[in-house]
Amino acid sequence: MAHKKSDSASDSKKSMFILGVHMGHTAGAALLKDGEIVAMISEERFNRIKNWYGFPAESIKYLLNAHNLTTDDIETVALSGKQFVLSQGSLSSSASVLDLISVASKVYGNLEYALGRNYMPLNKLKKIVFEGPASDKIARVARELISKKLNISEGKILFVDHHLCHAFSAYYGLSKSHEKALVLTLDGEGDGVAATVNVFDGFSFEQIASTPKEASLGYVYSLTTSFLGMKALEHEYKVMGLAPYASSKGEKYYLKTYDNVFKDVIWLSKKNPLVFESSIPTNRFDRYLRAHAVGERFDNVAGAVQHLTELLVCKWVENAIAKTGISNVYCAGGVFMNVKMNMAISKLPSVKQLHVLPSCGDESTPMGSAYFAYIEYCHANHIAPRPQPITHLYLGPNFDDEVEKYIKTKNLAKKYTIQKATPQLIAKMLAKGEILARCVGPMEFGARSLGNRAIIANPSDLRYVWQINDQIKMRDFWMPFAPSMKEGSELRYIKNPKKFAAPYMILAFDSTELAHNEVRAAMHQADFTLRPQIVSRDWNEKYHDIIAEFEKLTGIGAVLNTSFNLHGKPIVMTPYDAVDEVFEHSGLNHLILGDYLLTKKE
């Protein structure tokens, strides 16, 4: 199926393009045109393997084709990260090399954990590998292989530090005026670093603190996720969703587990309170949990690690503000996907402005590497940089013009009742209690559905929580849904005294009493918090109008929104994904495909 092309076939002749590429976990690519991110996508949407690790060949192909470009038109290919293992999933196909790396990693891990805080001798060995001749050789091989894969000059390939990618994506991706700001990055690790504190001011920046991966709060959370029987680097959101169930009527059952297992593992340094320290290398925290956490209740473990995370990160943010005097905070890195932690940060009196990059895990690092390369290019060529922040995230393929042909080619009218999908019709169906899937317009980037690849329902009735979980999504019972709220109507449902923008489902808020009635099914059922998407008509006219029509009928200015996918699979991209992968294999009865509504015949 073809993708829609850029309107201007002469773009390559008059514009400067940079390709940002991430070929690690959640691989993907971004295209920057004259300082603006014009498209961004993850490889998982093409190969249908969630959070896929490897070289994003299809993502790159899409970005180039959609804008009528060849690699000759690309000024720079900016890769996020400087340390590479040329694994089978990325560039190499040598099984023997992989086996050797696996054995060496296991031996190294056992030594590192056994040495505890005395792991510094191993750091010398690590520096030889990652900063010495071996690292240089890996970089040369990586550059050569990427050059061949993309048919591009090696001189056009730039490797950008992992945490700089996070920092640049947060600041230049969200700041409109490029004012002085505190920029924080926090994840499991990237290029051996787990956290950084930076000051950005226009087009200059200074990193004032960094934490090595051996004291990674992100590793503590992800390895706890694995300990609980879930997938690390994928199911952390499930742990966050489970955590509130370890409290009831003000009693915090998890605190004993926190004291027994987590309290003395990681802390902020007394010498430099912007840096984390730990009693063990936390990248080996799985070994610690097997020795200390067996027998603890699963919900208390989730509550304890969430408590630790909120406690430490809030103190870290407060320390950074106190050190710099800057209360305007920008954040990126996988740990900031934790919306409950973000809510705790937002409530800090010292935080005056909070900007969290949407889908801020490694999938967004291509944006940061592209911004970095763009500003470097401008400085080198004595050009005033004019980076443009992202607004909406509808940066993927749009298949609406192809839907009618797809319906005819697949003879879908034989299987389904098909009619025009007007906002009025969809709103009436929602009001009557129908659940509808939506594959409309350009696909949104990132881990969160923002309406165009979504399953939507009436947010006031708890019956839909069970129905979507059991019949459609097949996911864990404790996981909450989220609301999409019409801009202006959100004031009735969320408590937001600082008036922080919330268009991306990256911030959580306490709910109002009215919300408990009108959006009850779209909130967390244990603590009644909401993770909203505030829908602007300027950004998404069709989706906004559905909510507006639903509000006319019901008085409710929101709909329940969950991502359009089966559990464990990526969000759908194409009409084929929507129909063959999900619609046909779930309890869904209605699918909005472009301008058409498909309903299963009884």
C-alpha positions in Angstrom: 0.0 0.0 0.0 1.4 3.4 -1.0 2.0 6.3 1.4 0.9 9.8 0.6 3.7 11.9 -0.9 4.8 15.4 0.0 2.9 18.1 -1.9 6.1 19.6 -3.3 8.2 17.5 -5.6 10.9 20.1 -5.4 11.4 20.0 -1.6 14.8 18.4 -2.0 16.1 21.3 -4.1 15.2 24.1 -1.8 15.3 22.6 1.7 17.8 21.0 4.0 16.9 17.6 5.4 18.4 15.7 8.3 17.5 12.1 9.1 17.5 11.1 12.8 17.9 7.3 13.4 17.7 5.2 16.5 18.6 1.5 16.0 18.3 0.2 19.6 15.2 -0.6 21.6 12.1 0.9 20.1 14.0 1.6 16.9 12.7 4.3 14.5 13.5 7.4 12.6 12.6 11.1 12.2 12.9 13.5 9.3 13.8 17.2 10.0 13.3 19.8 7.3 14.8 23.2 7.8 14.6 22.9 11.6 11.1 21.3 11.8 10.3 17.7 12.5 8.0 16.8 9.6 7.7 13.1 10.1 8.6 10.4 12.7 7.8 6.8 13.1 8.8 3.6 14.9 9.9 0.4 13.1 7.4 -1.7 15.1 4.5 -0.2 13.1 5.9 -1.8 9.9 7.1 -5.2 11.2 4.4 -5.5 13.8 6.9 -6.5 16.6 6.3 -4.3 19.6 9.3 -2.2 20.8 11.5 -3.8 18.1 15.3 -3.6 18.4 17.4 -3.2 15.3 18.1 -1.1 12.2 14.8 0.8 11.2 15.1 0.2 7.4 11.3 0.4 6.7 11.0 3.6 8.8 13.8 5.3 6.8 12.3 4.1 3.5 8.9 5.5 4.4 10.4 8.9 5.4 12.3 9.2 2.2 9.5 8.1 -0.1 6.8 10.2 1.6 8.8 13.3 0.9 10.2 12.4 -2.5 13.8 12.1 -1.3 16.8 10.0 -1.8 19.7 9.7 0.5 21.5 12.2 -1.8 19.1 14.8 -0.5 20.0 14.2 3.1 22.6 16.5 4.7 23.3 14.4 7.7 22.2 11.0 9.2 22.3 11.6 12.9 22.3 8.4 15.0 21.2 8.5 18.6 24.0 6.9 20.8 27.7 6.5 20.5 28.2 3.0 22.0 27.1 0.1 19.8 27.1 -3.6 20.0 26.7 -4.8 16.4 24.1 -7.3 17.3 22.0 -9.6 15.1 19.1 -7.3 15.6 20.9 -4.2 14.3 23.7 -4.7 11.8 25.6 -7.9 12.3 24.4 -11.5 11.8 27.2 -13.4 13.5 25.7 -15.9 16.0 29.1 -16.8 17.4 29.8 -13.1 18.2 26.4 -12.9 19.9 27.2 -16.1 22.0 30.5 -14.6 23.0 28.9 -11.3 24.0 26.2 -13.2 26.0 28.7 -15.2 28.0 31.0 -12.2 28.6 28.1 -10.1 29.8 27.0 -12.8 32.2 30.5 -13.2 33.7 30.8 -9.4 33.9 27.4 -9.0 35.5 28.2 -11.6 38.2 31.5 -9.9 39.0 29.9 -6.5 39.1 27.2 -7.5 41.5 29.6 -9.4 43.7 31.9 -6.4 44.1 28.9 -4.1 45.0 30.0 -0.5 45.5 33.6 -1.6 44.9 32.9 -2.1 41.1 35.4 0.7 40.1 38.1 -1.7 38.9 35.5 -3.1 36.4 34.9 0.4 35.2 38.5 0.6 34.0 37.8 -2.5 31.9 34.6 -1.0 30.6 36.4 2.2 29.6 38.9 0.2 27.6 36.0 -1.4 25.7 33.8 1.6 25.3 36.3 4.5 25.2 39.5 2.9 23.9 40.6 1.3 20.6 37.9 -1.3 20.7 35.3 1.4 20.8 36.9 3.2 18.0 36.9 0.0 15.9 33.2 -0.7 16.6 32.3 2.9 15.6 34.3 2.6 12.4 32.6 -0.7 11.5 29.2 0.8 12.4 29.8 3.8 10.3 30.9 1.7 7.3 27.9 -0.7 7.6 25.4 2.2 7.9 27.0 3.9 5.0 26.5 0.8 2.9 22.9 0.2 4.1 21.8 3.8 3.2 24.1 4.3 0.2 25.4 7.5 1.8 28.8 9.0 2.4 30.4 8.0 5.7 31.2 11.7 6.1 27.4 12.4 6.4 27.0 10.1 9.4 27.0 11.6 12.9 26.8 9.8 16.2 25.1 11.8 19.0 25.4 11.1 22.7 22.3 9.3 23.9 21.3 11.6 26.8 22.0 14.7 24.6 19.4 13.3 22.2 16.9 13.1 25.1 17.8 16.6 26.2 17.7 18.2 22.8 14.4 16.4 22.0 12.8 17.8 25.2 14.1 21.4 24.9 13.9 22.0 21.2 10.9 19.8 20.7 8.8 21.7 23.2 10.3 25.2 23.7 8.8 27.9 21.6 11.0 30.8 22.7 14.2 28.9 23.7 14.2 30.5 27.1 16.6 29.5 29.8 15.5 26.2 31.2 16.4 23.3 33.4 16.5 20.1 31.2 16.5 16.7 33.0 17.0 13.3 31.4 16.4 10.0 33.2 16.3 6.4 31.9 17.8 3.0 32.4 20.9 3.9 30.6 22.3 5.2 27.3 26.0 5.5 26.5 26.7 4.3 30.1 24.7 7.2 31.7 21.4 7.0 33.5 20.6 10.6 34.3 21.7 14.1 33.5 21.0 17.7 34.7 21.5 20.4 32.1 21.0 24.1 31.6 19.8 25.2 28.2 19.7 28.9 27.1 18.9 29.5 23.5 21.5 27.6 21.5 24.0 27.0 24.3 23.8 24.3 26.9 25.8 23.0 29.9 25.6 19.6 31.5 26.1 20.2 35.2 25.6 16.6 36.5 25.4 13.0 35.3 24.8 9.7 36.9 26.4 6.4 35.7 24.3 3.4 34.8 25.5 1.6 38.0 23.2 4.0 40.0 20.3 3.9 37.6 16.8 4.4 39.1 15.5 3.3 35.7 17.1 0.0 36.1 15.6 -0.4 39.5 12.1 0.1 38.0 12.6 -2.1 34.9 14.2 -5.0 36.8 11.5 -4.8 39.3 9.1 -5.1 36.4 10.9 -8.3 35.3 10.9 -9.6 38.9 7.1 -9.3 38.9 6.9 -11.6 35.9 6.4 -8.8 33.3 8.5 -7.6 30.4 11.2 -5.1 31.3 11.4 -2.1 28.9 7.7 -2.7 28.0 5.5 -3.4 31.0 6.7 -0.7 33.4 3.3 1.1 32.9 1.6 -2.0 34.3 3.7 -1.8 37.5 2.7 1.9 37.7 -0.9 1.0 37.2 -0.8 -1.7 39.8 0.9 0.4 42.5 -2.2 2.4 43.7 -3.8 -0.9 44.7 -1.3 -1.3 47.5 -3.1 1.5 49.4 -6.6 1.7 50.8 -8.4 4.3 52.8 -5.1 6.2 53.5 -3.2 3.1 54.6 -0.1 2.5 52.6 0.6 -1.2 52.7 3.7 -0.9 50.5 5.7 1.1 53.0 6.9 -2.0 54.9 8.2 -3.5 51.6 9.8 -0.2 50.7 11.7 -0.3 54.1 12.6 -3.9 53.7 13.7 -4.0 50.1 14.1 -0.6 48.4 14.9 2.1 50.9 18.7 1.6 51.2 19.4 0.6 47.6 19.6 4.0 45.9 19.8 7.7 47.1 21.0 11.1 46.1 24.7 11.8 46.9 25.4 14.0 49.9 28.4 15.5 48.1 26.4 16.3 44.9 22.7 16.0 45.4 22.2 16.1 41.6 23.7 12.6 41.2 22.3 9.3 42.3 24.4 6.7 44.2 23.6 3.1 45.1 24.7 0.3 47.4 25.0 -2.1 44.5 25.3 -1.7 40.7 21.6 -1.2 40.0 22.0 -2.6 36.5 22.3 -5.9 38.4 19.3 -5.2 40.6 17.5 -8.4 39.5 20.1 -10.4 41.6 19.3 -8.2 44.6 15.6 -8.7 44.3 16.0 -12.5 44.1 17.9 -12.4 47.4 15.7 -9.8 49.2 12.2 -9.6 47.8 11.0 -13.1 47.4 7.8 -13.5 49.6 6.8 -9.9 49.4 3.2 -9.3 48.0 3.3 -8.4 44.3 1.2 -5.3 44.7 3.3 -4.1 47.6 6.4 -4.5 45.5 4.8 -2.3 42.8 3.7 0.3 45.3 7.2 0.3 46.9 9.1 0.9 43.7 6.7 3.6 42.6 7.0 5.3 46.0 10.8 5.1 45.7 10.7 6.6 42.2 8.4 9.5 43.1 10.3 10.3 46.3 13.8 10.3 44.8 12.9 12.1 41.5 10.9 14.8 43.2 13.9 15.5 45.6 16.3 15.4 42.6 14.1 18.0 40.7 14.0 20.2 43.8 17.8 20.0 44.2 18.3 20.9 40.6 16.0 23.9 40.9 17.7 25.0 44.1 21.2 24.6 42.5 20.3 26.6 39.3 17.6 28.9 40.4 15.6 27.8 37.3 12.0 26.7 37.9 11.1 26.1 34.2 11.7 22.3 33.8 11.9 20.2 30.6 12.1 16.4 30.9 12.8 13.4 28.6 14.0 9.8 29.0 12.0 6.6 29.6 11.5 7.1 33.3 9.4 10.2 32.5 6.9 7.9 30.8 5.7 7.4 34.4 2.7 9.8 34.5 2.2 9.4 38.3 5.7 10.5 38.9 5.2 13.4 36.6 2.1 14.3 38.5 4.1 14.4 41.7 6.7 16.6 40.1 4.0 19.0 38.8 2.7 19.5 42.4 6.1 20.6 43.7 5.9 24.3 44.8 9.2 25.1 43.2 8.1 23.9 39.8 6.6 26.8 37.9 6.5 25.3 34.4 6.7 21.6 33.5 7.2 20.3 30.0 7.5 16.5 29.6 8.2 15.3 26.1 5.4 13.0 24.8 6.5 9.4 24.3 9.9 10.3 25.8 11.6 6.9 25.7 14.2 6.0 23.3 11.7 6.0 20.4 11.9 9.9 20.5 15.8 10.1 20.4 15.8 10.4 16.6 14.1 13.8 17.1 16.9 14.9 19.5 19.7 13.6 17.2 18.1 15.5 14.3 17.8 18.8 16.3 21.5 18.3 17.4 22.7 17.8 13.9 20.6 20.8 12.6 22.1 23.2 15.1 25.6 21.9 14.5 25.1 22.5 10.8 23.8 26.0 11.3 26.7 26.9 13.5 29.2 25.5 11.1 27.7 27.4 8.2 27.1 30.6 10.1 23.3 30.3 9.8 21.0 31.4 12.6 19.3 28.2 13.8 15.5 28.3 13.8 14.4 25.0 15.3 10.6 24.6 15.4 8.9 22.8 18.3 6.6 19.9 17.6 2.9 20.7 18.0 0.6 17.7 17.3 2.1 14.2 17.0 0.2 13.1 13.9 3.5 12.5 12.0 2.9 9.2 10.4 1.2 7.8 7.3 -2.3 8.8 6.2 -4.3 6.2 4.3 -7.7 8.0 4.1 -7.5 8.5 0.3 -7.0 4.8 -0.2 -9.8 3.4 2.0 -12.5 3.3 -0.6 -10.3 1.4 -3.0 -9.2 -0.9 -0.1 -12.9 -1.7 0.7 -13.7 -2.5 -2.9 -10.5 -4.6 -3.5 -11.1 -6.6 -0.3 -14.9 -6.9 -1.0 -15.6 -5.8 2.5 -19.2 -4.8 1.8 -19.9 -8.6 1.6 -18.8 -9.0 5.3 -19.8 -5.6 6.8 -22.4 -3.0 6.7 -20.7 0.2 5.4 -21.9 3.8 5.7 -20.5 7.3 6.0 -18.9 8.0 9.4 -20.1 11.4 10.3 -19.4 12.9 13.7 -23.1 13.0 14.5 -23.5 9.3 13.7 -20.4 8.3 15.8 -21.6 10.4 18.7 -25.0 8.8 18.7 -23.5 5.3 18.7 -21.2 6.2 21.6 -24.1 7.6 23.5 -26.0 4.4 23.0 -23.1 2.4 24.5 -21.3 1.2 21.3 -17.5 0.7 21.3 -15.8 1.8 18.1 -12.3 1.5 16.7 -10.9 4.4 14.7 -8.2 4.3 12.0 -8.4 7.8 10.5 -6.0 10.4 9.2 -2.2 10.5 9.8 -1.0 8.0 12.4 0.1 9.5 15.7 3.7 9.0 16.8 4.6 7.2 20.0 3.3 4.8 22.6 0.0 6.6 23.3 -3.1 6.7 21.2 -4.1 10.3 20.4 -7.4 9.4 18.7 -6.4 8.5 15.1 -5.5 4.9 16.0 -7.9 4.5 18.9 -10.7 2.5 20.5 -13.3 4.9 21.9 -16.3 4.5 24.1 -18.7 6.4 26.5 -16.4 7.3 29.5 -19.2 7.3 32.1 -20.1 3.6 32.3 -17.8 1.1 34.0 -19.2 -1.8 32.0 -17.0 -0.7 29.1 -13.8 -1.3 31.2 -14.6 -5.0 31.4 -15.8 -5.2 27.8 -12.8 -3.6 26.3 -10.4 -5.5 28.6 -11.9 -9.0 28.1 -13.4 -8.9 24.6 -11.0 -6.6 22.7 -7.7 -5.8 24.4 -7.3 -9.0 26.4 -5.2 -7.0 28.9 -4.7 -7.0 32.7 -7.8 -6.1 34.7 -6.1 -3.4 36.9 -4.9 -1.2 34.0 -6.8 2.1 33.7 -8.1 3.7 30.5 -7.6 7.4 29.7 -9.9 10.2 28.4 -9.7 12.4 25.4 -11.3 15.7 26.4 -12.5 18.5 24.3 -10.4 21.6 24.8 -12.3 23.8 27.3 -14.3 20.9 28.8 -11.3 19.5 30.7 -11.7 22.2 33.3 -14.7 20.3 34.6 -12.8 17.1 35.1 -9.1 17.7 36.1 -7.5 19.6 38.9 -4.8 21.7 37.2 -4.1 24.8 39.3 -0.9 25.6 37.4 -2.6 25.3 34.0 -0.1 22.9 32.5 -0.7 21.9 28.9 -1.8 18.3 28.6 -2.4 17.3 24.9 -0.2 14.2 24.9 -1.3 11.8 27.8 2.0 12.3 29.5 0.8 14.1 32.7 -1.7 12.7 35.2 -4.0 14.8 37.4 -6.3 14.4 40.3 -10.0 14.3 39.3 -13.0 16.4 40.3 -16.2 15.1 41.8 -17.9 15.6 38.5 -15.3 13.4 36.8 -16.2 10.6 39.1 -19.6 10.4 37.4 -19.0 11.6 33.9 -15.6 10.0 33.1 -15.5 7.2 35.7 -14.6 4.5 33.2 -11.6 6.6 31.9 -9.8 7.0 35.2 -7.7 4.9 37.5 -10.1 2.9 39.6 -7.9 2.8 42.7 -6.8 6.5 43.1 -9.2 8.2 40.6 -6.4 10.0 38.7 -6.8 10.9 35.1 -4.2 10.9 32.2 -6.0 13.1 29.7 -5.5 14.1 26.1 -6.8 17.6 25.7 -8.0 17.7 22.0 -7.6 20.9 20.1 -9.7 21.4 17.0 -6.7 23.0 15.3 -4.8 19.7 15.8 -7.4 17.1 15.0 -10.7 18.5 13.7 -12.5 15.2 13.0 -11.7 13.7 16.4 -12.6 17.0 18.2 -15.9 17.2 16.4 -16.9 13.6 17.5 -16.3 14.7 21.2 -18.2 17.9 20.6 -21.2 16.1 19.2 -21.1 13.5 22.0 -21.1 16.4 24.5 -24.2 17.9 22.8 -26.0 14.6 23.3 -24.8 13.6 26.8 -23.3 16.7 28.4 -20.0 14.9 28.7 -17.1 16.6 27.0 -14.9 13.5 26.8 -14.6 10.0 25.4 -12.8 7.0 26.7 -9.7 6.4 24.5 -7.4 3.4 24.4 -4.9 2.4 21.8 -6.1 0.4 18.8 -4.2 -2.9 19.1 -4.4 -6.3 20.6 -2.5 -6.8 23.8 1.2 -7.3 23.1 1.0 -5.9 19.6 1.9 -2.5 18.3 -0.8 0.1 17.6 -2.2 -0.5 14.1 -1.0 1.6 11.2 -2.7 0.6 8.0 -6.3 -0.4 7.1 -5.0 -3.9 6.7 -3.7 -3.9 10.3 -7.0 -2.4 11.5 -9.2 -5.0 9.7 -7.1 -8.2 9.5 -5.1 -8.0 12.7 -7.6 -6.6 15.2 -11.1 -6.1 13.9 -11.4 -9.7 12.7 -9.8 -11.1 15.9 -11.5 -9.2 18.6 -15.0 -8.5 20.0 -15.1 -5.2 18.2 -18.3 -4.6 16.2 -17.6 -1.2 14.6 -14.6 0.2 12.8 -14.2 3.7 11.5 -11.9 3.5 8.5 -11.1 6.9 7.0 -14.5 8.4 6.2 -16.4 5.1 6.4 -18.0 3.1 9.2 -17.8 -0.7 9.0 -20.1 -2.8 11.2 -20.1 -6.5 11.5 -23.2 -8.2 10.2 -25.1 -10.4 12.6 
